[in-house]
């Protein structure tokens, strides 16, 4: 009897067990939540790890730079060292906050999967960045030109994701490594900054050829930025004269085509030096009576050409084509009769009018 009553009392309120379980769950969740002391300690560890990462990079920077001798690779290695220190710091912070190793591993796995799916282009750019660092097509401080895009400037920074270029127009251009790997890149600073420039021009056939070539070479030597002479410049297995050289390209329709080759000291002054050399060529040609050729065409008319209508000062000539007359070459009677007939018709029409 007593047991039945006790059972009825315990089973009389079915929601009491559910409320008890919910309360126990809240208590357990509250107990697992980090305390204020743990949160404060985690923040302190995070700040200390941040400063340690900067200190390690500063202390190891000079040693790494001396060992590697490549600024781009040095920066990449130092960035990797700093990221590693920060990752260790984050693991310590997670341990302080009560996060287990299995949860950390699961989180890293999920994040890696998301990165692989969503950030696939970024991963491809990172891979191309490693290729750029390994192939060494350019280095920080080199002057390069992206041919198909027309960008020319100095390499400011190379990361595993992008290349930053400081252009000659005083602007910054950031090109992803995945794109720059597919472009034609000209490096003006590779091993030797001296750059050869060519200037093409035509002179008339009436001008003295040797005088024109000598005047062009002297015009190039008169510009300060042009290398006027010295030992031959070696590029690979070929050697080129350091002094300006003017060669004959071809005998064109309107004149003789010449090409002036000369070397400059700094590649980033190409436009300025080219303009100065062309100005000097024009001045020396004027002194030497050498004329520049321009496209023109000669029209020759003879007794078999017929009559052309002409315009002078924008006004068309009033003269109309005359009828062709027979002009016998051997003095045949038919020709004489035709001339007599023309004279008779002309005489008869005169008085009547």
C-alpha positions as CSV (number, residue, x, y, z in Angstrom):
1,X,0.0,0.0,0.0
2,X,2.7,2.4,0.9
3,X,4.8,1.4,-2.1
4,X,1.9,2.0,-4.4
5,X,1.3,5.4,-3.0
6,X,5.0,6.2,-3.3
7,X,5.0,5.0,-6.9
8,X,1.9,7.1,-7.7
9,X,3.6,10.2,-6.1
10,X,6.7,9.7,-8.2
11,X,4.9,9.0,-11.4
12,X,2.2,11.6,-10.9
13,X,4.4,14.4,-12.4
14,X,6.0,13.2,-15.7
15,X,7.5,16.6,-16.5
16,X,9.6,16.6,-13.3
17,X,12.2,14.3,-14.8
18,X,12.6,16.4,-18.0
19,X,13.1,19.6,-16.0
20,X,15.7,17.8,-13.9
21,X,17.6,16.7,-17.0
22,X,17.5,20.2,-18.5
23,X,18.8,21.7,-15.3
24,X,21.6,19.1,-15.2
25,X,22.5,20.0,-18.8
26,X,22.7,23.7,-18.1
27,X,24.8,23.1,-15.0
28,X,27.2,20.9,-17.0
29,X,27.4,23.5,-19.9
30,X,28.1,26.2,-17.4
31,X,30.8,24.2,-15.7
32,X,32.4,23.4,-19.1
33,X,32.4,27.1,-20.1
34,X,35.8,28.8,-19.5
35,X,36.1,30.9,-16.5
36,X,37.1,34.5,-16.5
37,X,40.6,33.6,-15.2
38,X,41.0,31.1,-18.2
39,X,39.9,33.7,-20.7
40,X,42.2,36.3,-19.3
41,X,45.1,33.8,-19.3
42,X,44.3,32.9,-23.0
43,X,44.4,36.6,-24.0
44,X,47.7,37.1,-22.3
45,X,49.2,34.0,-24.0
46,X,47.8,35.3,-27.4
47,X,49.4,38.7,-26.9
48,X,52.7,37.2,-25.8
49,X,52.7,34.8,-28.8
50,X,52.1,37.7,-31.1
51,X,55.1,39.6,-29.8
52,X,57.3,36.5,-29.8
53,X,56.5,35.9,-33.5
54,X,57.7,39.4,-34.3
55,X,60.8,39.0,-32.2
56,X,61.7,35.7,-33.8
57,X,61.4,37.2,-37.3
58,X,63.5,40.1,-36.3
59,X,66.2,38.0,-34.7
60,X,66.3,35.4,-37.5
61,X,65.9,37.8,-40.4
62,X,69.6,38.7,-40.9
63,X,70.8,35.1,-40.6
64,X,68.2,33.8,-43.0
65,X,68.9,36.6,-45.5
66,X,72.7,35.8,-45.4
67,X,72.0,32.1,-46.0
68,X,69.4,32.4,-48.8
69,X,70.7,35.6,-50.5
70,X,67.3,36.1,-52.2
71,X,64.9,38.8,-50.8
72,X,61.8,37.1,-52.1
73,X,62.6,33.7,-50.6
74,X,63.8,35.3,-47.4
75,X,60.5,37.1,-46.9
76,X,58.5,34.0,-47.6
77,X,60.6,32.0,-45.1
78,X,60.2,34.6,-42.4
79,X,56.5,34.8,-43.0
80,X,56.3,31.0,-42.6
81,X,58.2,31.2,-39.3
82,X,55.9,33.8,-38.0
83,X,52.8,31.9,-39.0
84,X,54.2,28.8,-37.3
85,X,54.7,30.6,-34.0
86,X,51.2,32.0,-34.2
87,X,49.7,28.5,-34.9
88,X,51.5,27.1,-31.8
89,X,50.1,30.1,-29.8
90,X,46.6,29.3,-31.0
91,X,47.0,25.7,-30.0
92,X,48.1,26.7,-26.5
93,X,45.2,29.1,-26.2
94,X,42.7,26.4,-27.3
95,X,44.2,24.1,-24.6
96,X,43.8,26.8,-21.9
97,X,40.2,27.3,-22.9
98,X,39.5,23.5,-22.6
99,X,39.3,22.5,-26.2
100,X,40.4,18.9,-26.6
101,X,42.9,17.7,-29.2
102,X,40.3,15.8,-31.1
103,X,38.1,18.8,-31.5
104,X,41.1,20.8,-32.8
105,X,42.0,18.1,-35.3
106,X,38.3,18.0,-36.5
107,X,38.2,21.7,-36.8
108,X,41.4,21.8,-38.9
109,X,40.1,19.0,-41.1
110,X,36.8,20.8,-41.8
111,X,38.5,24.1,-42.4
112,X,41.0,22.4,-44.8
113,X,38.1,20.9,-46.7
114,X,36.3,24.2,-47.0
115,X,39.5,25.9,-48.2
116,X,40.1,23.2,-50.8
117,X,36.5,23.6,-52.3
118,X,35.8,27.2,-51.9
119,X,39.3,28.7,-52.2
120,X,40.6,26.5,-55.1
121,X,41.8,29.6,-57.1
122,X,43.7,30.9,-54.1
123,X,45.3,27.5,-53.6
124,X,46.3,27.5,-57.3
125,X,47.8,30.9,-56.9
126,X,49.8,29.7,-53.9
127,X,51.2,26.8,-55.9
128,X,52.2,29.2,-58.7
129,X,53.8,31.4,-56.1
130,X,56.1,28.5,-55.1
131,X,56.9,28.0,-58.8
132,X,57.8,31.7,-59.1
133,X,60.1,31.5,-56.1
134,X,61.7,28.4,-57.4
135,X,62.1,29.4,-61.1
136,X,63.5,32.9,-60.2
137,X,62.2,34.7,-63.3
138,X,62.7,38.0,-61.4
139,X,63.7,39.2,-58.0
140,X,62.7,42.1,-55.7
141,X,64.1,45.3,-57.1
142,X,64.3,44.1,-60.7
143,X,62.7,46.1,-63.5
144,X,60.3,43.9,-65.4
145,X,57.6,44.3,-68.1
146,X,54.5,42.3,-68.5
147,X,54.4,42.3,-72.3
148,X,50.8,41.6,-73.2
149,X,49.5,43.9,-70.5
150,X,52.0,46.8,-71.0
151,X,52.9,47.1,-67.4
152,X,56.5,48.1,-66.7
153,X,58.1,48.8,-63.3
154,X,60.1,47.6,-60.4
155,X,59.2,44.5,-58.4
156,X,58.3,45.7,-54.9
157,X,57.3,42.4,-53.3
158,X,56.9,38.7,-54.1
159,X,54.7,36.5,-52.0
160,X,53.4,33.0,-52.5
161,X,50.1,34.5,-53.7
162,X,50.9,37.6,-55.7
163,X,53.6,39.9,-57.1
164,X,53.5,43.6,-56.4
165,X,55.0,45.9,-59.1
166,X,55.8,49.6,-58.6
167,X,55.2,51.1,-62.1
168,X,57.1,54.0,-63.7
169,X,53.8,56.0,-63.5
170,X,54.1,55.9,-59.7
171,X,51.3,53.4,-59.2
172,X,51.1,49.9,-57.6
173,X,50.0,46.9,-59.5
174,X,49.2,43.6,-57.8
175,X,49.2,40.6,-60.2
176,X,48.3,37.1,-58.9
177,X,51.0,34.5,-59.5
178,X,48.5,32.3,-61.3
179,X,48.2,35.0,-64.0
180,X,51.8,36.1,-64.2
181,X,52.9,32.5,-64.7
182,X,51.0,32.5,-68.0
183,X,52.4,35.9,-69.2
184,X,55.5,36.8,-71.1
185,X,57.7,38.7,-68.7
186,X,60.8,40.8,-69.7
187,X,63.4,41.2,-67.0
188,X,65.6,44.3,-67.7
189,X,67.7,43.8,-64.6
190,X,68.7,40.2,-65.0
191,X,72.5,40.0,-64.4
192,X,73.1,43.3,-66.4
193,X,70.9,46.4,-66.4
194,X,72.4,47.7,-69.7
195,X,69.7,47.7,-72.4
196,X,70.0,48.0,-76.1
197,X,67.6,50.2,-78.0
198,X,67.0,50.5,-81.7
199,X,65.7,53.5,-83.7
200,X,64.5,53.1,-87.3
201,X,64.3,55.9,-89.8
202,X,64.5,56.4,-93.6
203,X,66.6,58.8,-95.7
204,X,66.2,59.8,-99.3
205,X,68.2,58.2,-102.1
206,X,69.7,61.6,-102.9
207,X,71.3,61.9,-99.4
208,X,74.8,60.7,-98.7
209,X,74.5,57.3,-97.1
210,X,77.8,57.3,-95.1
211,X,77.3,60.8,-93.9
212,X,73.9,59.8,-92.6
213,X,75.2,56.8,-90.8
214,X,78.1,58.7,-89.2
215,X,75.8,61.6,-88.1
216,X,73.3,59.1,-86.5
217,X,76.1,57.4,-84.5
218,X,77.5,60.7,-83.4
219,X,74.0,61.9,-82.4
220,X,73.6,58.9,-80.1
221,X,77.1,59.4,-78.5
222,X,76.1,63.0,-77.7
223,X,73.4,61.8,-75.2
224,X,74.8,61.3,-71.7
225,X,72.7,58.2,-70.9
226,X,74.0,56.3,-74.0
227,X,77.1,54.1,-73.6
228,X,79.5,55.7,-76.1
229,X,82.1,52.9,-76.2
230,X,84.2,50.4,-74.2
231,X,84.5,46.6,-74.2
232,X,82.0,44.5,-76.0
233,X,78.8,43.6,-74.1
234,X,78.3,39.9,-73.8
235,X,74.9,38.4,-73.8
236,X,75.0,34.6,-73.5
237,X,77.5,33.4,-76.2
238,X,77.1,36.6,-78.3
239,X,79.0,39.8,-78.1
240,X,77.7,43.2,-79.1
241,X,79.6,46.5,-79.7
242,X,79.1,48.9,-76.8
243,X,79.3,51.9,-79.1
244,X,76.4,53.0,-81.2
245,X,76.2,51.4,-84.6
246,X,74.0,52.4,-87.6
247,X,73.2,49.7,-90.1
248,X,71.3,49.5,-93.4
249,X,68.0,47.7,-93.1
250,X,66.7,47.7,-96.6
251,X,66.2,49.8,-99.7
252,X,62.6,50.7,-99.5
253,X,60.3,52.3,-102.1
254,X,60.6,55.8,-100.8
255,X,64.2,55.8,-99.3
256,X,66.9,53.9,-97.6
257,X,65.9,52.3,-94.2
258,X,68.5,52.6,-91.5
259,X,68.6,51.2,-88.0
260,X,70.6,52.8,-85.1
261,X,71.5,50.5,-82.3
262,X,72.8,51.8,-79.0
263,X,73.1,50.8,-75.4
264,X,71.8,52.7,-72.4
265,X,72.9,52.5,-68.7
266,X,69.5,52.5,-67.0
267,X,66.6,50.6,-68.4
268,X,64.0,52.8,-66.8
269,X,65.0,55.8,-68.9
270,X,64.2,54.2,-72.3
271,X,61.5,56.6,-73.4
272,X,63.6,59.7,-72.4
273,X,66.8,58.5,-74.0
274,X,65.0,57.4,-77.2
275,X,63.5,60.9,-77.5
276,X,66.8,62.6,-76.9
277,X,68.6,60.5,-79.5
278,X,66.0,61.1,-82.1
279,X,66.1,64.9,-81.4
280,X,69.9,64.8,-81.8
281,X,69.6,62.9,-85.1
282,X,67.3,65.5,-86.5
283,X,69.6,68.3,-85.6
284,X,72.7,66.6,-87.1
285,X,70.9,65.6,-90.3
286,X,69.9,69.3,-90.7
287,X,73.5,70.3,-90.4
288,X,74.7,67.6,-92.8
289,X,72.0,68.2,-95.5
290,X,70.6,64.7,-95.0
291,X,66.9,64.5,-95.7
292,X,64.4,62.2,-94.1
293,X,62.4,60.1,-96.6
294,X,58.6,60.1,-96.6
295,X,56.1,58.0,-98.6
296,X,55.5,59.6,-102.0
297,X,54.6,58.4,-105.5
298,X,55.6,59.7,-109.0
299,X,53.0,59.8,-111.8
300,X,54.4,59.8,-115.3
301,X,52.3,60.9,-118.3
302,X,53.2,60.5,-122.0
303,X,51.5,60.7,-125.4
304,X,49.7,57.4,-124.7
305,X,48.2,58.4,-121.3
306,X,45.2,60.3,-122.4
307,X,43.8,63.4,-120.6
308,X,43.3,63.7,-116.8
309,X,41.1,66.2,-115.0
310,X,43.0,68.4,-112.6
311,X,42.1,70.6,-109.6
312,X,44.1,73.7,-108.6
313,X,43.4,75.3,-105.2
314,X,40.4,73.2,-104.8
315,X,38.8,74.3,-108.1
316,X,38.4,71.7,-110.8
317,X,39.7,72.6,-114.3
318,X,37.2,73.6,-116.9
319,X,39.1,71.8,-119.6
320,X,37.4,68.8,-121.0
321,X,39.0,65.8,-122.7
322,X,39.4,66.4,-126.5
323,X,38.4,63.8,-129.0
324,X,41.3,61.6,-130.0
325,X,42.7,62.3,-133.5
326,X,44.1,59.7,-135.8
327,X,47.8,60.2,-136.1
328,X,49.2,57.8,-138.7
329,X,52.7,56.7,-138.1
330,X,53.5,56.0,-141.8
331,X,51.7,58.9,-143.6
332,X,48.9,56.8,-145.0
333,X,46.1,58.5,-147.1
334,X,43.5,57.6,-144.6
335,X,45.2,59.8,-142.0
336,X,45.5,62.7,-144.4
337,X,41.8,62.5,-145.4
338,X,40.8,62.5,-141.7
339,X,42.8,65.6,-141.1
340,X,41.3,67.3,-144.2
341,X,37.8,66.4,-143.0
342,X,38.4,67.9,-139.6
343,X,39.6,71.1,-141.0
344,X,36.7,71.4,-143.4
345,X,34.2,70.8,-140.6
346,X,35.9,73.4,-138.5
347,X,35.9,76.0,-141.3
348,X,32.2,75.5,-142.1
349,X,31.0,75.9,-138.5
350,X,32.9,79.1,-138.0
351,X,31.1,81.6,-140.2
352,X,27.6,80.2,-139.6
353,X,28.0,80.9,-135.9
